[in-house]
Amino acid sequence: VCWTRSWRVEQEGVTVKGSPHFSPDPDAEILYKAMKGIAFGMAPLLSHQAVWLSCYVSTGTNEQAITDMLTKRSNAQRQQISKSFKGQFSKDLTETLKSELSGKFERLIVALMYPPYRYEAKELHDAMKGLGTKEEVIIEILASRTKHQLWEIMKAYEEDYGSSLEEDIQADTSGYLERILVCLLQGSRDDVSGFVDPELALQDAQVRLSAGEKIHGTDEMKFITILCTRSATHLMRVFEEYEKIANKSIEDSIKSETHGSLEEAMLTVVKCTHNLHSYFAERLHYAMKGPGTRDGTLIRNIVSRSEIDLNLIKGEFKKMYGKTLSSMIMVSHEFPIFTPVCDINITERPRCYDLCAK
C-alpha cells in the first residue's frame, strides 16, 4: 500500500466511530456520577443511557463506566461532552478525570479527551521538556503525518505552549538529526500526482551511493533532503534504483552507514514510504514485546489512529506477527483498558457490557 494511499481517511479503518444516539448533557451527567458516585437531580436520560448507567450502579465499576462512555464517543463528541460538563458542574472535565483516576488508565482517558492535534502537540512538548529528549517520539510523529496534519500540530503547539515547534526542536536536537526533523516538519512529501521522473530517481539513488561510499557531509545532507522532500511514489523508485546499483536495499545501506537517532529517523521515513500501516503495527508490537509495556507508545498510537486507520493497522499486525493485536494486548495485561478503543471482540465479555454497548 502506497504511503499516500495509506494516509487517506478510510471508513473501514476506523475503530471509534461515535454514538448515533449522542446527547452531550446526559453523557456529562453519567460521567459526573461515575466519578463521584453521589445522588443528585439528573435530567431525563435516553432509554439506552438509563440502562447503561444502571449496569454500573450496583457493581461500583466506575472506571469501566468511564471507559465505556468515552470510548464509544468520537473525539468531536467528547469535546461536546466536555463543554456540557463545564456548563453543568463548573468544572473542567479533563482536570476532573485527572483528579479521580490514576496510573496508565488516567493516561489513556486523558489522551482520549484531547483534540487530536493538541494531543500530538502535547506528546511532542512532553518529549522535549525536562532533561533529555525522547527523540523516537518526535521521529514517529513527524515522519508519519501529512503536511496538513503537521501544520495543525504546529499551530496547536504554538497556541498551547507559546513557542514555535520548529525552534524548540532545533534547541533540543543537533547535527543531522536536527536537520532531518526540521526538514520533515515542512511536510514537503505530499505530492499525490504520482509522477516519477526516472532520470531524477536514478540521480537521487546515486546521491545515496555517493554519501555511503565517500561519507561526505554534503552528500549525506543531499540524501536527507531527498528523503524529506520527494513524494512517496518517487522515493519508491529511488529505492529500486539504489538496490540495482548498490546490490543492497536502502534499509541495509542506512543500517550499515548511519547509527543512533539519525538511523532511526531515516529508517522511519523509508518504512512510512513503503507502508504506513505496517509501520504503526511495528510500533505497537515494539510497545508490548519483552518484559513490561512501553505505555506511552502504546497509548499514543492506539489513540491517535483510532479514528483514522486502526482497523487497517490491526490487519497488518496479524500479517506481520501471526497473532492479532487483541491477543497481544491481552497477554500484555492492557486488555481491560484498550478493549473498546481497539474494537476488540471477545466472547467472555460480561453481559452488562454487551447490554450497555448496544
Secondary structure, 3 states (H helix, E strand, C coil): CCHHHHCCCCHHHCCCCCCCCCCHHHHHHHHHHHHHCCCCCCCCCCHHHHHHHHHHHCCCCHHHHHHHHHHCCCHHHHHHHHHHHHHHHCCCHHHHHHHHCCHHHHHHHHHHHCCHHHHHHHHHHHHHCCCCCCHHHHHHHHHHCCHHHHHHHHHHHHHHHCCCHHHHHHHHCCHHHHHHHHHHHCCCCCCCCCCCCHHHHHHHHHHHHHHHHHCCHHHHHHHHHHHHHCCHHHHHHHHHHHHHHHCCCHHHHHHHHCCHHHHHHHHHHHHHHHCHHHHHHHHHHHHHCCCCCCHHHHHHHHHHHCCCCHHHHHHHHHHHHCCCHHHHHHHCCCHHHHHHHHCCCCCCCCHHHHHHHC
